[in-house]
Amino acid sequence: MTEKSNDTPKSEDPGAAEPPASAAGSPVTSPFDSPTQQMPKPDMSKGVPRTDDELGLDPDEDIPLAAAPPAGDPAADPPTENFSYASIPPAGAAGAGGAAAAGAAAGGAGGAAAASARLQRRPRETRRGTLDLGLLVLRLTIGGAFLYHGLQKLAGWFHGPGLDGTKAMMETGGWDHPSLATALVVAGEVGGGALLVLGLATPLAAGAVLATILDAWLWKQGMIPGFQFNNGVKTGVEYETILAGAAVAILLTGPGRLSLDRGRGWSTRPAYGSFLVLVLAVAAAIGTWWFLHGGNPLTGIGPW
């Protein structure tokens, strides 16, 4: 019998694993063994686009913000921190989840950039063009008309009746207290008209001329039964209707920047305060008519 040799192979430890082999039979190596050979080399021959024209972008086009990821998708949940100003998005989880998180971060950065671009263009919307000039012309026209008629009643200018003639006109017109009625109409026309021309305390000025012209509308409308819109100079209310509408327009739009109220908020952006003044002006006109004249000026117009 031959004795078995107790010598073991000197090559390797029996418990050591053999190195994996590739499909071609050569052992798989790590990219760190030879980085310059394993990693792809970038093509630096082509120039990197740097301008909007080279990228094919329109700087005036509004780019919509990135759509929000669907709810319940943990891989598409947006990051809790704001990485809009990071040059490199944060790394997500490994695998598909990491790629989805990186894509969501990149989309958020792009959406923030688009929103910032829109904010930079937004100041162009505040340009008013000829709006302030148009409001100035409107104020001068309406305020000048009221001031003209007020000076006729106050000082007798422009072939006007003066205070005595205005008081007699109010008395024959059915007003119970002609002196008080004369004082109110003169204050509304002279004071309100002058303030409108200057663009000073415009909500109060427009409210004063509106209340005054509404009482004049009710007075002329109630002279004879029926609708008196264009039934002659004495009873027609067409002129008063135009003045009332213009006063409401100034009250709701403001005097514009070409006025003494240019530093006030109501000069360019009137809000609920101007609407409140409008309601008070209408209420003041109705109350003045009710206590100083009375009667239904709409008799013969409708079923009332």
C-alpha positions in Angstrom: 0.0 0.0 0.0 1.1 3.5 -0.7 0.9 6.0 2.1 -1.2 9.1 1.5 0.7 12.3 1.6 -0.2 14.6 4.4 1.1 17.6 2.6 -1.5 20.2 1.6 -1.2 22.5 -1.4 1.0 25.4 -0.8 -0.8 27.7 -3.1 -3.7 29.1 -1.0 -5.7 28.6 2.1 -8.6 26.1 1.5 -11.1 28.5 3.1 -10.3 31.4 0.9 -12.7 32.2 -1.9 -11.6 32.3 -5.5 -11.7 35.8 -7.1 -14.8 36.3 -9.2 -14.4 36.0 -12.9 -16.2 38.0 -15.6 -18.1 36.5 -18.4 -15.0 36.7 -20.6 -13.0 34.7 -18.0 -10.9 37.6 -16.7 -11.2 38.7 -13.1 -13.4 41.8 -12.3 -11.4 44.7 -11.2 -12.5 47.8 -9.3 -12.6 51.3 -10.9 -10.2 52.4 -8.2 -7.5 50.0 -9.5 -7.0 52.2 -12.6 -9.3 55.3 -12.5 -8.0 56.8 -15.7 -8.7 53.7 -17.7 -12.0 52.6 -16.1 -13.9 56.0 -15.9 -15.1 57.5 -19.2 -13.3 60.5 -20.4 -15.5 63.6 -21.1 -15.5 65.1 -24.5 -14.1 68.6 -24.0 -14.0 69.4 -27.7 -17.6 70.8 -27.7 -18.2 74.2 -26.1 -20.4 74.4 -23.0 -23.6 76.6 -23.7 -23.6 79.6 -21.5 -26.3 82.0 -22.8 -30.0 81.8 -23.3 -29.7 81.8 -27.0 -27.2 78.9 -27.0 -29.6 77.0 -24.7 -32.6 77.8 -26.9 -34.4 79.6 -24.1 -36.7 82.6 -24.4 -36.0 85.1 -21.5 -39.5 86.6 -21.8 -41.4 83.3 -21.6 -43.0 82.3 -18.3 -41.7 78.9 -17.3 -44.3 77.0 -15.2 -43.2 75.8 -11.8 -42.4 72.1 -11.4 -45.5 70.0 -10.7 -45.9 68.7 -7.2 -45.0 65.0 -6.7 -47.9 62.6 -6.2 -48.9 62.2 -2.6 -48.0 59.0 -0.9 -44.9 58.3 -3.0 -42.0 58.2 -0.6 -39.5 58.3 -3.4 -40.9 61.5 -4.9 -41.4 63.4 -1.6 -39.7 66.8 -1.8 -36.8 67.5 0.5 -37.6 69.2 3.8 -34.9 71.8 3.3 -34.7 74.5 0.6 -31.8 73.7 -1.8 -32.8 76.4 -4.4 -29.4 78.1 -4.1 -27.3 74.9 -3.9 -25.1 74.3 -7.0 -25.2 70.5 -6.4 -28.5 68.9 -5.3 -28.3 66.7 -2.1 -27.8 63.0 -2.7 -30.8 60.8 -2.2 -31.2 57.2 -1.2 -29.4 54.5 -3.3 -31.0 53.0 -6.3 -34.1 54.3 -8.0 -35.2 56.2 -4.9 -32.0 58.3 -4.9 -32.4 59.0 -8.6 -36.0 60.2 -8.1 -35.0 62.4 -5.1 -32.2 63.9 -7.1 -34.6 64.6 -10.0 -37.1 66.2 -7.6 -34.4 68.4 -6.2 -33.3 69.5 -9.6 -36.9 70.2 -10.6 -37.4 72.3 -7.5 -34.3 74.3 -8.3 -35.5 74.9 -11.8 -38.9 75.9 -10.6 -37.4 78.4 -8.1 -35.3 79.9 -10.8 -38.4 80.3 -13.0 -40.3 82.0 -10.2 -37.3 84.3 -9.5 -37.3 85.3 -13.2 -41.0 86.1 -13.1 -40.4 88.2 -9.9 -37.7 90.2 -11.8 -40.2 90.9 -14.6 -43.1 91.8 -12.3 -42.1 95.4 -11.7 -43.0 96.1 -15.4 -46.7 95.5 -14.5 -46.6 98.5 -12.2 -46.0 100.9 -15.0 -49.1 103.1 -15.3 -48.5 104.6 -18.7 -51.0 107.5 -19.3 -53.3 106.4 -16.5 -52.3 109.2 -14.1 -52.6 111.8 -16.9 -56.1 110.6 -17.7 -57.2 110.8 -14.0 -55.8 114.3 -13.9 -57.9 115.3 -16.9 -61.0 113.7 -15.4 -60.4 115.5 -12.1 -59.9 118.9 -13.7 -63.0 118.5 -15.8 -65.4 117.3 -13.1 -63.9 119.4 -10.3 -63.8 122.5 -12.6 -67.5 122.0 -13.4 -68.5 121.9 -9.8 -66.3 124.8 -8.9 -67.8 126.9 -11.7 -71.4 126.3 -10.6 -70.4 126.8 -6.9 -68.9 130.2 -7.6 -72.0 131.2 -9.5 -74.1 130.5 -6.3 -71.5 131.8 -3.8 -70.2 135.0 -5.4 -72.5 135.6 -8.4 -69.6 135.0 -10.8 -70.1 133.9 -14.4 -73.6 135.5 -14.4 -74.7 133.4 -11.4 -77.5 134.1 -8.9 -75.3 134.6 -5.9 -76.3 133.6 -2.4 -79.6 135.5 -2.3 -80.7 134.2 -5.7 -79.7 130.7 -4.7 -81.7 130.9 -1.5 -84.7 132.2 -3.3 -84.4 129.3 -5.9 -84.2 126.7 -3.1 -87.2 128.2 -1.4 -89.4 128.2 -4.5 -88.1 124.7 -5.3 -89.8 123.2 -2.2 -86.8 123.0 0.2 -88.0 123.4 3.8 -84.9 125.2 5.1 -83.6 127.2 2.1 -80.7 128.8 4.0 -79.3 125.4 5.2 -79.9 123.9 1.8 -78.0 126.8 0.2 -75.1 126.4 2.5 -74.9 122.7 1.8 -75.0 123.0 -1.9 -72.4 125.8 -2.0 -70.0 123.9 0.3 -70.4 120.7 -1.8 -69.8 122.4 -5.1 -67.1 124.9 -4.2 -65.2 122.9 -1.5 -65.6 119.5 -3.3 -64.8 120.9 -6.7 -61.6 122.8 -5.5 -60.3 119.7 -3.7 -60.9 117.5 -6.8 -58.9 119.9 -9.0 -56.0 119.8 -6.5 -56.3 116.1 -5.9 -56.4 116.7 -2.1 -58.5 114.6 0.3 -59.9 113.1 -2.8 -62.3 110.5 -1.2 -64.0 113.2 0.9 -64.1 115.6 -2.1 -65.6 113.0 -4.4 -68.1 112.0 -1.7 -69.1 115.6 -1.2 -69.7 116.3 -4.9 -71.5 113.0 -5.3 -74.0 113.7 -2.5 -74.6 117.2 -3.9 -75.2 116.1 -7.4 -77.5 113.2 -6.2 -79.7 115.7 -4.5 -79.8 117.8 -7.6 -80.8 114.7 -9.6 -83.6 113.9 -7.1 -84.8 117.5 -7.2 -85.0 117.8 -11.0 -86.4 114.3 -11.4 -89.3 115.1 -9.0 -90.4 118.3 -10.7 -92.9 116.5 -12.9 -94.0 112.9 -13.1 -92.2 110.5 -15.4 -88.6 109.8 -16.2 -86.8 113.1 -16.8 -83.6 111.9 -18.3 -83.6 114.2 -21.4 -86.8 116.1 -21.2 -85.3 119.6 -21.5 -82.9 121.8 -19.6 -85.0 122.4 -16.5 -86.2 118.9 -15.8 -83.7 116.7 -17.6 -81.2 114.8 -15.4 -78.8 113.6 -18.1 -76.1 116.1 -17.1 -76.5 115.3 -13.4 -76.2 111.5 -14.2 -72.9 112.0 -16.0 -71.5 114.1 -13.2 -72.6 111.5 -10.6 -71.0 108.7 -12.6 -67.7 110.6 -13.0 -67.6 111.3 -9.2 -68.1 107.6 -8.5 -65.3 106.7 -10.9 -62.9 109.1 -9.3 -63.8 107.8 -5.8 -63.2 104.2 -6.8 -60.0 104.7 -8.9 -58.3 107.4 -6.9 -56.8 110.8 -8.1 -53.6 109.3 -9.5 -50.0 110.3 -8.9 -50.4 113.7 -10.4 -52.2 115.0 -7.3 -51.5 116.3 -3.8 -52.6 112.9 -2.6 -49.8 111.1 -4.4 -48.3 110.0 -1.1 -51.5 108.4 0.1 -52.6 104.9 -0.5 -55.9 105.9 -2.1 -54.1 107.9 -4.8 -53.3 104.7 -6.8 -54.8 101.8 -4.9 -58.1 102.7 -3.2 -59.6 99.9 -1.2 -62.6 99.4 1.1 -62.3 102.9 2.6 -63.3 104.5 -0.7 -66.2 102.1 -1.0 -67.3 103.1 2.5 -67.2 106.7 1.5 -69.4 105.9 -1.5 -72.0 104.3 0.7 -71.9 107.2 3.1 -72.3 109.8 0.3 -75.4 108.0 -1.1 -76.8 107.8 2.5 -76.1 111.5 3.1 -77.8 112.5 -0.2 -80.9 110.4 0.7 -81.0 111.8 4.3 -80.7 115.4 3.1 -83.4 114.9 0.6 -85.7 113.3 3.2 -85.3 115.9 5.9 -85.0 119.1 3.8 -87.3 118.4 0.9 -89.2 115.1 1.0 -91.5 113.5 -1.5 -90.9 110.6 -3.9 -89.0 111.9 -6.9 -89.6 108.6 -8.8 -93.4 109.1 -9.0 -94.7 108.0 -12.3 -91.7 106.0 -13.3 -92.5 102.6 -12.0 -95.2 100.7 -10.1 -94.3 102.6 -6.9 
